[in-house]
Amino acid sequence: MGRVAGLSPEETRQRVLDAAAEVFAEHGFEGARIAQIAAAAGLSVGSIYNHYPSKAELLAAVVERHSAEDLARLLGDGQPAGVLDLLAARGRKLDQGPPAALLLAEVILTARRDPEVAQILLREVVGREELMGDFVRLGQAAGEVTADVDPTAMARFALMLGLGSVMVRALGLPSTDPQAWSRLIDRLVDGFREPR
């Protein structure tokens, strides 16, 4: 990828991915043009194609980056240490929707029409669901999560809640009362705790 003077290759890559996320969210996958992304990133079209051979591969890089950022937020400093505490902290933020809700909604809709985008989305969703199942298994091994909960079913439930929050955000529905939402999430999560 062509470098921008004064920026490292990683900073340049981040610039491209930021621009692509904005353009995809604003114009949709089909409506987005590499020329728009290049202009927003301050690069040439050719330099983007040198690094990302297709628009779908650029979208894949954007989705993967957001997945990594979401995971980093989930596991980031200052988060509670227990599996259920992590789930509760994440669940409390669902009513506000993820920061990239419009982009994720666009990817979901595009996947219905584009097999390459569908593969990208499926890979990311399956990876998140498997990770969530592993979190539940860890919680069960630590005696935190009740043993009668199927990790795969709980992971699917969490995935469905997360995807639903994307659609709620994309629709522009107002958030509920934060305290009422937190109490509801805590009550749901407490139902999975191993009695002490």
C-alpha positions, 0 to 999 in steps of 0.5 A: 500500500502506498505510504502517506508521508509522515505515517507508518505503514500501520497508521496508513492501514488504519487510515484506509480501514477507518475511511472504508468503515465510514464509506461502507456505513454511509453508502452500503457495500454496493454503493461504496466506491473504492475512489470514495474510500481512497479520497477519504483516506487521502490515498490513490485508488491504485494504492488501495487495490495494491493491498486489497485486491477486491472491495469484498476483501477490504470489507473483510479487513474492516469487519476483522478489525472491528471484531478485534476491537470488540474483543479488546473492549470485552477483555480490556483493562478495568473489566471485571475478571469473572466470565459472568461479570464480563458478560454482564458488563457487555450486556449492560452496553447492548442497549446502546448498540455497538459503535459500528452498528450501521456498518454491521447492519450493512454487512448483514444485509449485503451478505444476503446478496453477495456470497463473498461477503456472506462467507466473511460474515459467517467466519466472523460470527462463527468465531465469536460464537465459538469464543463465547462458548469457550468463555462459558466452559471456562466459567463452568470449569471455575465453578462460576457458571452453573453446569446445567447450562449448555455452552453452545446454547448460551453462546447462541443466545448471547450472539442473538442478543448482540445481533439484535442490538445491532438492528435496534441501533441501526433503526435508531430506536432510543435507549431504555433507562440505563438503570432499568436495563442494568437491573434486567441484565444482572438478573438474567446473568445471575440465573447462570451463576452456580449457587454458593 
